Amino acid sequence: MTDETANAGADEALEPEVRILGQYVKDLSFENPNAPAILQDPGGDPAINVNVNVDASKLDEDVYEVVLTLNVDAKVDGEKALFITELSYAGVFGLIGIDEEHHGIACLVEAPRLIFPFARRIVADVTRDGGFPPLMLEPIDFMALFQQRMAQEAEEAGEPN
């Protein structure tokens, strides 16, 4: 058996894999609109609102950029802003041994699951550096977000124009 024949057999037996080829901060913003007064007397317990979005775009065959966007705002007393942060954290992913019909779930569930810990750390660091306790985001169920997105798209497709 030649090396070429052995490699061909190995390629056929590839396990499906979502491989991170690179990751980076695409956009980051932190606003502390009521500083320094809010740091001296923040008021009551903050209401923290977190919005999550995941988008994917094809760069090449089996290569995608996935962007995880986290928008966080913290307010006290219903309207006084403590801070506002927006992070778009991206990764470039290679989808190995994954059928085309499964690329959506790989990009919108597995890929953001892999980069979320890095985005979480950035949000914690930026809130700490902004003068507040670090905000440790809870884990996100990307499968539930994917299912909601698919249900919404199906509902929109079924509506008469």
C-alpha positions in Angstrom: 0.0 0.0 0.0 1.4 3.4 -1.0 1.3 6.5 1.2 -1.2 8.0 -1.3 -3.6 5.0 -1.0 -3.3 5.1 2.8 -4.1 8.9 2.9 -7.1 8.4 0.6 -8.6 5.8 3.0 -7.9 8.2 5.9 -9.8 11.0 4.1 -12.9 8.8 3.7 -12.9 8.0 7.5 -12.8 11.7 8.6 -15.0 12.3 11.6 -17.2 15.4 11.2 -15.5 18.4 12.7 -16.0 22.1 13.2 -12.5 23.5 13.2 -11.6 27.1 14.3 -9.2 28.6 11.8 -9.1 32.0 13.4 -11.0 34.2 15.8 -11.1 37.9 16.5 -12.9 41.0 17.8 -14.8 42.4 14.9 -16.3 45.3 16.8 -16.3 46.4 20.5 -17.9 49.3 22.2 -18.3 50.2 25.8 -20.2 53.2 27.1 -20.3 54.6 30.6 -22.6 57.5 30.0 -23.2 58.6 33.6 -19.7 58.3 34.9 -18.3 59.4 37.3 -21.5 60.0 39.3 -22.9 56.5 38.7 -19.7 55.0 40.0 -20.0 56.9 43.3 -23.7 56.1 43.8 -25.0 53.4 41.5 -28.4 53.2 43.1 -30.3 49.9 43.4 -29.8 46.6 41.8 -29.2 46.8 38.1 -31.5 45.4 35.5 -29.3 43.8 32.9 -30.6 43.1 29.4 -28.6 40.8 27.1 -29.4 40.4 23.4 -27.6 37.7 21.4 -27.4 37.3 17.6 -25.4 34.8 15.4 -24.8 35.3 11.7 -22.7 33.2 9.3 -21.4 34.0 5.9 -19.7 31.6 3.5 -16.1 32.5 2.6 -15.1 29.5 0.6 -16.1 25.9 0.2 -16.7 24.6 3.7 -15.2 27.8 5.2 -17.5 30.2 7.1 -17.2 33.4 9.1 -19.5 33.2 12.2 -20.2 36.4 14.1 -21.5 36.3 17.6 -23.0 39.6 18.6 -23.7 40.4 22.3 -25.5 43.6 23.2 -25.6 44.3 27.0 -27.2 47.2 28.8 -27.4 47.7 32.5 -29.8 50.2 34.0 -30.8 51.2 37.5 -34.1 52.8 38.6 -35.7 51.7 35.4 -33.9 54.1 33.1 -30.5 55.4 34.4 -27.8 53.7 32.4 -24.9 52.0 34.2 -23.2 50.8 31.1 -23.8 49.7 27.5 -21.5 47.3 25.7 -21.7 45.8 22.3 -19.4 43.1 21.1 -19.2 41.4 17.7 -16.8 38.4 18.1 -16.0 36.4 15.0 -14.4 33.1 14.1 -13.5 31.6 10.8 -14.5 27.9 10.8 -13.6 25.0 8.5 -16.4 22.4 8.3 -14.7 19.1 7.8 -16.7 16.0 6.8 -20.1 17.8 7.3 -22.8 17.5 4.7 -24.0 20.8 3.1 -27.5 20.4 4.7 -25.9 20.4 8.1 -23.8 23.5 7.6 -26.5 25.8 9.1 -26.5 23.9 12.4 -22.7 23.7 12.5 -22.4 27.5 11.9 -25.3 28.7 14.1 -25.0 26.2 17.0 -21.6 24.6 17.2 -19.4 27.5 16.0 -20.9 30.1 18.5 -20.7 27.5 21.3 -16.9 27.3 20.6 -16.2 31.0 20.6 -18.7 32.0 23.3 -16.2 31.6 26.2 -13.8 34.1 24.6 -16.6 36.6 24.0 -17.8 36.1 27.6 -14.3 36.9 28.9 -14.1 40.1 26.8 -17.5 41.3 28.2 -16.3 40.5 31.7 -13.0 42.4 31.2 -14.5 45.4 29.6 -17.2 45.9 32.3 -14.5 45.5 34.9 -12.3 48.0 33.1 -15.3 50.3 32.9 -15.4 50.5 36.7 -18.0 47.8 37.5 -17.9 44.3 38.8 -17.1 41.9 35.9 -20.3 40.8 34.1 -20.1 37.0 33.8 -22.7 36.0 31.2 -24.6 32.8 31.7 -24.0 30.1 29.2 -26.2 30.4 26.1 -28.3 27.6 24.6 -27.5 28.1 20.9 -29.6 25.1 19.9 -32.7 26.8 21.4 -31.8 30.1 19.5 -31.4 28.1 16.3 -34.7 26.4 16.8 -36.4 29.7 17.4 -34.8 31.2 14.3 -35.9 28.2 12.2 -39.5 28.4 13.6 -39.6 32.2 12.9 -38.3 31.7 9.3 -40.9 28.9 8.7 -43.7 31.2 10.0 -42.6 34.1 7.9 -42.4 31.8 4.8 -45.9 30.5 5.4 -47.5 34.0 5.7 -49.4 35.3 2.7 -47.9 38.4 1.0 
